[in-house]
Amino acid sequence: MPATEGSNGGYEVKETLKAHSILWNHALSFIKSMCLKCAVELRIPDAILSNGMAATVSELSAALSIPPCKTRRLRILLRLLSREGVFESHVNLSGEEAFGLTPVSRLLTSADHRPSASPFILMLLDHHLVDPCQQLSRWFHLADAATTPFEMTHGKTFWDLAGDRPEFNDLFNKGMASDSGFVMDVVTHIGSSAFRGITTLVDVGGGTGKTVAALVEAFPELRCTVFDLPHVVNTAPKIPGVEFVGGDMFVEVPRADAALLKWILHDWSDEDCVKILQCCKGAIPTREKGGKVIIIDIVVGAGASTQASVETQLLFDLEMMILTTGKERDEGEWRKLFVAAGYNNYKITPSIGLRSIIEVYP
Ligand SMILES: C[S@@+](CC[C@H](N)C(=O)[O-])C[C@H]1O[C@@H](n2cnc3c(N)ncnc32)[C@H](O)[C@@H]1O
């Protein structure tokens, strides 16, 4: 019997149609990520900024050299991204639809006072990182915990591929440097006590040295070493007073009062994290002599106060599963690592949005 409006059958049809639309939204959500990537590649945030914080589609098309036959298509992209909060849309004094920056797209500008997040977004949405997502169901059937979807796709681990392909190495290092600029901007603004009073620091897996560059600026008396794989430190720009050392953090870490691990341990399995933490312990003095490890990473459940931030932590957990053998950890999981590596105490400060500073004492 056909369902009529108001009957229970009609209610079920409405619920089914709502569910159907939600399903379509989930299936098409990757387009949002790709539109964001496109906006960054076209440098739309910078074009809006240069136009005085808002621009019509015609102004943007002219500024970005987009041919008139694509102007209507550009509007569609801007409307989707405005709905998602990346831009905002309004009617300007001439009665035309104009698009402006929001706090989200301000992060993507390179002319703003903060380091631009654009290189990090381009790195996250690069095909090397996106393609492995296609392997997930095949990966779940694979009875081998050590092979990642990334390795199934590229035939190599993330770090080996970066060592082999200079353009991927460059894209990744620029992405990480952009994130380090952002994080250290927050750390120096909030005046974190974690770095105060330290004389020497080794940034383990420190990339091209962006974190350390901000640290020596904030704490001029601090002497720093950047320690990373040879293919990374060999391409790093020189920073006055900073030593760059190539090596393997699973073998030996250069000695210092404090060892920094920013966004390192979430790349690795528990077993590997214990080895890295033990190598760091071998590089620092006792707690009484000022020894400590400073970790900057997600602590699941800490710092995530909204529905959206809980979702971001979950997404990062999946990202780590796809790209590496690592994962995001809650406090209990972190504690187990510290105990297994022989540390005595730790302090968590959830001060960098979704990420925390964890000070770990030998
Ligand atoms: C996610 S990145 C973090 C970079 C930097 N700490 C930051 O947050 O910008 C991980 C870093 O670990 C480095 N790495 C990977 N394996 C390593 C190893 N065995 N020894 C030293 N560094 C390593 C990578 O080259 C990369 O620079």
Ligand as a Chemical Component Dictionary entry (heavy atoms), coordinates in Angstrom:
data_LIG
# 
_chem_comp.id                   LIG 
_chem_comp.type                 NON-POLYMER 
_chem_comp.pdbx_formal_charge   0 
_chem_comp.three_letter_code    LIG 
# 
loop_
_chem_comp_atom.comp_id 
_chem_comp_atom.atom_id 
_chem_comp_atom.alt_atom_id 
_chem_comp_atom.type_symbol 
_chem_comp_atom.charge 
_chem_comp_atom.model_Cartn_x 
_chem_comp_atom.model_Cartn_y 
_chem_comp_atom.model_Cartn_z 
_chem_comp_atom.pdbx_ordinal 
LIG C1  C1  C 0  56.261 14.059 11.127 1  
LIG S1  S1  S 1  57.878 14.624 10.833 2  
LIG C2  C2  C 0  58.130 15.783 12.141 3  
LIG C3  C3  C 0  59.164 16.806 11.818 4  
LIG C4  C4  C 0  59.326 17.901 12.884 5  
LIG N1  N1  N 0  59.561 17.372 14.198 6  
LIG C5  C5  C 0  58.101 18.775 12.892 7  
LIG O1  O1  O 0  57.205 18.566 13.703 8  
LIG O2  O2  O -1 58.022 19.662 12.029 9  
LIG C6  C6  C 0  58.849 13.246 11.353 10 
LIG C7  C7  C 0  60.347 13.461 11.193 11 
LIG O3  O3  O 0  61.026 12.300 11.684 12 
LIG C8  C8  C 0  62.143 12.063 10.852 13 
LIG N2  N2  N 0  62.600 10.663 10.993 14 
LIG C9  C9  C 0  61.987 9.544  10.520 15 
LIG N3  N3  N 0  62.727 8.465  10.835 16 
LIG C10 C10 C 0  63.808 8.913  11.530 17 
LIG C11 C11 C 0  64.946 8.254  12.128 18 
LIG N4  N4  N 0  65.064 6.934  12.091 19 
LIG N5  N5  N 0  65.867 9.024  12.759 20 
LIG C12 C12 C 0  65.744 10.382 12.796 21 
LIG N6  N6  N 0  64.684 11.060 12.254 22 
LIG C13 C13 C 0  63.732 10.318 11.626 23 
LIG C14 C14 C 0  61.587 12.390 9.466  24 
LIG O4  O4  O 0  62.601 12.574 8.509  25 
LIG C15 C15 C 0  60.764 13.630 9.747  26 
LIG O5  O5  O 0  61.508 14.809 9.595  27 
# 
loop_
_chem_comp_bond.comp_id 
_chem_comp_bond.atom_id_1 
_chem_comp_bond.atom_id_2 
_chem_comp_bond.value_order 
_chem_comp_bond.pdbx_ordinal 
LIG C1  S1  SING 1  
LIG S1  C2  SING 2  
LIG S1  C6  SING 3  
LIG C2  C3  SING 4  
LIG C3  C4  SING 5  
LIG C4  N1  SING 6  
LIG C4  C5  SING 7  
LIG C5  O1  DOUB 8  
LIG C5  O2  SING 9  
LIG C6  C7  SING 10 
LIG C7  O3  SING 11 
LIG C7  C15 SING 12 
LIG O3  C8  SING 13 
LIG C8  N2  SING 14 
LIG C8  C14 SING 15 
LIG N2  C9  SING 16 
LIG N2  C13 SING 17 
LIG C9  N3  DOUB 18 
LIG N3  C10 SING 19 
LIG C10 C11 SING 20 
LIG C10 C13 DOUB 21 
LIG C11 N4  SING 22 
LIG C11 N5  DOUB 23 
LIG N5  C12 SING 24 
LIG C12 N6  DOUB 25 
LIG N6  C13 SING 26 
LIG C14 O4  SING 27 
LIG C14 C15 SING 28 
LIG C15 O5  SING 29 
# 
